[in-house]
Amino acid sequence: MAFWLIQALNGISFGMLLFLLAAGLSLIYGLMKVLNLTHGSFYLLGGYIGVAVVRTTGSFVLATLAGAFAIAVVGVVMERFFLRRFHLQELPQALLTFGFLFIFSDLAMVIWGSDPETMPKPALFDHSVQLGGFYYPSYRLFIIAFGLAVAAFLWWLQEGTRVGAMVRASVDNEEVARALGINVSLLFSLVFALGAFLAALGGVMGGPIVGVYPGADFDVLLLGFVVVIIGGLGSLKGALFGGLAVGLLDNFGKVFFPELALFTVFAPMALILAWRPSGLFGHE
């Protein structure tokens, strides 16, 4: 019984990291209709900045804030000076963000090298806690609680605030929203910054678990797309459900069928895509 609980908790904690990544993807696509292929780079760069800051200052909190806010600024610059020129032009946007993915990957290689980096856990969670008859790392439990807290905050932001109402109005009808005096351009920048912030936050929080290494941007981007395909683009509820589903499938697949680990993730995605192309919680 302990074995199953441990593996389930491992899958849920990894799923929460994927949720942070996929929530940003869904937010950006839901408002701006931009399928941001640079999202994996935001995760990677956030992790590298977090590692550099925590080694310099010894503060995990400062590393988290520095990594997330620095990448949020990068996201604003990208949206303002590059993506805005190709508003609602899907192919140029895809090519542009794909190009930035390679640029950021090479820059990370030049700055931090090719060796994998591991971020030390915060001292507060650098121990294990007893859960029934077994011990489990407290940091992974913190990741689960943190992911749920972020999901609750994003739901409140979207459903219970004036900003969320303006975002929903802009998604439903951008022209009418502009006519009503909503600054849609500013909303674009804020949502893109929030998406980049969440991706970088996932990179920093995942540093002590999966590490930061060259190629992580492509790895997490691939899994992030699986999450949003399963859950539905533009749906925060779908991002949460899809993240948990992919995290559990990935973990149990690697444990029981290591030679078929990718199959256990992509086969359910293919079935859901064939049955419901918009995803489980996406709009038809």
ZISULWO-V984138 format. One record per residue. N is the residue number from 1. RES is the residue in one small letter. OMEGA is omega in radians with two decimals (none if undefined). NEAR is the number of other C-alpha atoms within 12 Angstrom. Layout:
# ZISULWO-V984138
n res omega near
N RES OMEGA NEAR
N RES OMEGA NEAR
This chain:
# ZISULWO-V984138
n res omega near
1 m 3.14 11
2 a -3.14 15
3 f -3.11 15
4 w 3.13 16
5 l 3.13 19
6 i -3.13 26
7 q 3.11 25
8 a 3.12 29
9 l 3.06 31
10 n 3.14 35
11 g -3.13 32
12 i -3.14 36
13 s 3.07 41
14 f 3.10 44
15 g 3.10 42
16 m 3.06 45
17 l 3.10 50
18 l 3.10 53
19 f 3.12 53
20 l 3.12 54
21 l -3.05 56
22 a 3.11 59
23 a 3.08 50
24 g 3.09 53
25 l -3.10 51
26 s 3.13 49
27 l -3.10 48
28 i 3.14 42
29 y -3.08 33
30 g -3.12 36
31 l -2.94 37
32 m -3.07 40
33 k 3.11 30
34 v 3.05 37
35 l -2.93 39
36 n -3.14 43
37 l 3.10 39
38 t -3.03 45
39 h 3.09 59
40 g 3.09 48
41 s 3.08 47
42 f 3.09 56
43 y -3.09 56
44 l -3.10 52
45 l 3.07 49
46 g 3.10 48
47 g -3.14 50
48 y 3.11 50
49 i 3.10 39
50 g 3.10 45
51 v -3.13 41
52 a -3.10 29
53 v -3.10 26
54 v 3.09 30
55 r 3.13 20
56 t -3.02 14
57 t -3.07 15
58 g -3.09 19
59 s 3.10 22
60 f 3.13 32
61 v 3.11 23
62 l 3.11 24
63 a 3.13 34
64 t -3.13 40
65 l -3.12 28
66 a -3.13 30
67 g -3.07 38
68 a -3.10 38
69 f 3.10 29
70 a -3.14 33
71 i 3.04 41
72 a 3.09 33
73 v 3.08 26
74 v 3.12 32
75 g 3.12 41
76 v 3.12 30
77 v 3.11 20
78 m -3.08 30
79 e -3.05 35
80 r -2.94 23
81 f -3.11 15
82 f -3.03 22
83 l -3.09 36
84 r 3.11 27
85 r -3.06 15
86 f -3.10 22
87 h 3.13 23
88 l 3.05 18
89 q -2.92 17
90 e -3.09 22
91 l 3.08 18
92 p 3.10 21
93 q -3.14 28
94 a 3.13 25
95 l -3.13 21
96 l -3.11 28
97 t 3.08 29
98 f 3.08 27
99 g 3.10 21
100 f 3.10 28
101 l 3.13 30
102 f 3.13 25
103 i -3.13 19
104 f 3.11 33
105 s 3.12 31
106 d 3.11 21
107 l 3.11 19
108 a 3.12 32
109 m -3.14 25
110 v -3.04 13
111 i -3.01 16
112 w 3.12 23
113 g -3.05 17
114 s -3.13 18
115 d 3.08 16
116 p 3.12 22
117 e 3.08 31
118 t 3.14 25
119 m 3.09 35
120 p 3.11 31
121 k 3.04 34
122 p -3.05 28
123 a -3.11 17
124 l -3.08 16
125 f -3.13 19
126 d 3.13 20
127 h 3.11 17
128 s 3.10 18
129 v -3.12 18
130 q 3.08 14
131 l -3.08 16
132 g -3.08 11
133 g 3.14 12
134 f 3.10 15
135 y -3.09 18
136 y -3.11 26
137 p -3.11 25
138 s -3.11 26
139 y 3.11 29
140 r 3.06 37
141 l 3.08 30
142 f 3.11 31
143 i 3.13 36
144 i -3.13 33
145 a -3.14 20
146 f 3.12 25
147 g 3.11 36
148 l 3.11 28
149 a 3.10 18
150 v 3.12 29
151 a 3.12 31
152 a 3.13 18
153 f -3.13 18
154 l 3.09 31
155 w 3.11 23
156 w -3.13 17
157 l -3.08 22
158 q -3.01 27
159 e -2.98 18
160 g -3.13 16
161 t 3.10 15
162 r 3.11 15
163 v 3.11 23
164 g 3.11 24
165 a 3.12 20
166 m 3.10 32
167 v 3.14 35
168 r 3.11 29
169 a -3.14 27
170 s 3.10 30
171 v -3.08 29
172 d -3.11 19
173 n -3.07 19
174 e -3.08 26
175 e 3.12 16
176 v 3.12 17
177 a 3.10 21
178 r -3.13 20
179 a 3.12 13
180 l 3.08 14
181 g 3.11 15
182 i 3.13 25
183 n -3.07 21
184 v 3.14 28
185 s 3.10 26
186 l 3.09 23
187 l 3.09 32
188 f -3.11 36
189 s -3.12 32
190 l -3.13 30
191 v 3.12 42
192 f 3.10 43
193 a 3.13 34
194 l 3.10 38
195 g 3.09 48
196 a 3.11 47
197 f -3.11 46
198 l 3.12 48
199 a 3.12 52
200 a 3.08 51
201 l 3.07 51
202 g 3.13 54
203 g 3.13 51
204 v -3.11 50
205 m -3.14 48
206 g -3.11 46
207 g -3.14 41
208 p -3.09 34
209 i -3.06 30
210 v 3.13 28
211 g 3.09 29
212 v -3.03 41
213 y 3.08 32
214 p -3.09 31
215 g 3.12 27
216 a 3.14 36
217 d 3.12 40
218 f -3.12 25
219 d -3.08 23
220 v 3.10 41
221 l 3.12 36
222 l 3.12 28
223 l 3.10 38
224 g 3.10 51
225 f 3.07 38
226 v -3.14 44
227 v -3.07 53
228 v 3.07 48
229 i 3.11 42
230 i -3.07 43
231 g -3.10 40
232 g 3.12 38
233 l 3.12 40
234 g -3.10 40
235 s 3.07 40
236 l 3.08 42
237 k 3.10 31
238 g 3.11 37
239 a 3.14 48
240 l -3.14 45
241 f -3.13 35
242 g 3.11 46
243 g 3.12 45
244 l -3.13 39
245 a -3.12 38
246 v 3.10 48
247 g 3.13 37
248 l 3.14 33
249 l -3.14 36
250 d -3.08 38
251 n -3.13 30
252 f 3.08 30
253 g 3.12 26
254 k -3.13 22
255 v -3.01 21
256 f -3.10 16
257 f -3.06 16
258 p 3.14 16
259 e 3.12 12
260 l -3.03 18
261 a 3.13 21
262 l 3.14 23
263 f -3.10 20
264 t 3.10 27
265 v -3.00 35
266 f 3.10 26
267 a 3.06 20
268 p 3.10 27
269 m -3.13 33
270 a 3.14 19
271 l 3.13 19
272 i 3.14 25
273 l 3.12 22
274 a -3.09 15
275 w -3.10 14
276 r -3.05 20
277 p -3.12 21
278 s -3.11 22
279 g -3.05 33
280 l -3.10 32
281 f 3.14 26
282 g 3.12 28
283 h 3.12 17
284 e none 12
